[in-house]
Amino acid sequence: MKKALLLIAHGSRNKEANEDLVLLAKRLVSDDIQIVEPSYLELAEPGIESGGDTCVLRGAQQVIMVPYFLSAGVHVRKDLTESCDLLSKKHPTVQFKLAGHLGRHPLLETIIRERIKEALG
């Protein structure tokens, strides 16, 4: 089964801010997952639906939608769930799954402690 990741960030009018997701997408390509597409909820392109369509056009049979969000606000709980449902209906032969947001993952604490050390010099 050919698998894809659809990375989803909020999106920004600032092009440089959106480039972070593009760079991450390039680093996540692997032997197991050859298709990795960045997408944005709003303010930038491609949108989520367009990114999902691209995954399907590239041959994905399963698309893991990965929210690049820190908290489970309205976007994660409602908007992304609706996008997953829409893509599932639009492409009924492809399996779309919504992964968990970054949220309370323990490695975030490690990253924050690292950033504090960097700031303290």
C-alpha positions in Angstrom: 0.0 0.0 0.0 1.5 3.3 -1.1 1.4 5.8 1.8 1.5 9.6 2.0 1.8 12.2 4.6 -0.2 15.4 4.3 1.4 17.9 6.6 -1.0 20.6 7.7 -0.1 24.0 9.2 -2.3 27.0 9.8 -0.6 29.1 7.0 0.7 32.6 7.0 0.7 35.6 4.7 4.5 35.6 5.4 6.1 33.3 2.8 9.1 32.6 4.9 6.9 31.3 7.7 5.3 28.8 5.3 8.7 27.6 4.2 9.2 25.8 7.5 6.6 23.3 6.6 8.0 22.8 3.1 11.5 22.1 4.5 10.0 19.6 7.0 8.1 17.9 4.3 11.3 17.3 2.3 13.0 15.8 5.4 10.2 13.4 6.1 10.4 11.6 2.7 11.6 8.0 3.4 11.6 4.5 1.9 8.3 3.8 3.7 6.6 7.1 2.8 7.7 8.6 -0.5 4.9 11.1 -0.8 4.9 14.0 1.6 2.9 17.1 0.8 2.7 20.4 2.8 -0.6 22.1 3.0 -2.3 25.0 4.8 -5.6 25.5 6.5 -5.8 29.1 5.3 -3.7 32.1 4.2 -1.4 30.1 2.0 -1.4 27.5 -0.8 -1.9 24.6 -1.3 -4.9 24.2 0.8 -5.7 20.9 2.6 -8.1 19.6 -0.1 -5.6 20.4 -2.9 -2.8 18.8 -0.9 -4.9 15.7 -0.4 -5.8 15.6 -4.1 -2.1 15.8 -5.0 -1.3 12.8 -2.7 -4.0 10.8 -4.5 -2.8 11.9 -8.0 0.7 10.7 -6.9 -0.7 7.2 -6.2 -1.3 7.2 -2.5 -3.7 4.6 -1.2 -3.4 5.8 2.4 -2.9 9.4 3.4 -2.0 10.3 7.0 -3.0 13.9 7.7 -0.5 15.3 10.2 -1.5 18.5 12.0 1.5 20.8 12.6 -0.5 22.5 15.5 0.4 22.8 19.2 -3.1 22.8 20.7 -6.4 21.1 20.0 -8.4 24.2 19.3 -11.2 24.6 16.8 -9.0 24.0 13.8 -7.8 20.6 15.0 -11.1 19.4 16.5 -13.4 20.7 13.9 -11.8 22.0 10.7 -9.2 19.2 10.2 -11.8 16.5 11.0 -14.1 18.1 8.4 -11.3 18.2 5.9 -10.5 14.5 6.5 -14.2 13.6 6.0 -14.4 15.7 2.8 -11.3 14.0 1.3 -12.6 10.6 2.3 -15.8 11.2 0.5 -14.1 12.7 -2.5 -11.7 9.8 -2.8 -13.6 6.8 -1.5 -10.9 4.3 -2.5 -8.2 6.1 -0.5 -7.9 5.8 3.2 -7.5 9.2 5.0 -6.5 9.2 8.7 -6.0 12.2 10.9 -3.0 11.9 13.2 -2.8 13.7 16.6 -1.6 17.2 16.9 1.8 18.0 18.5 0.1 19.1 21.7 1.3 17.5 24.9 3.9 15.2 23.4 6.8 14.8 25.9 9.5 15.7 23.4 8.1 19.3 23.2 9.3 19.8 26.7 12.7 18.7 25.7 12.7 21.1 22.8 11.6 24.0 25.0 14.3 23.3 27.5 16.8 23.3 24.7 15.6 26.6 23.5 15.8 28.1 27.0 19.5 26.9 27.3 20.2 28.5 23.9 18.7 31.7 25.0 20.6 31.8 28.2 23.8 31.2 26.3 
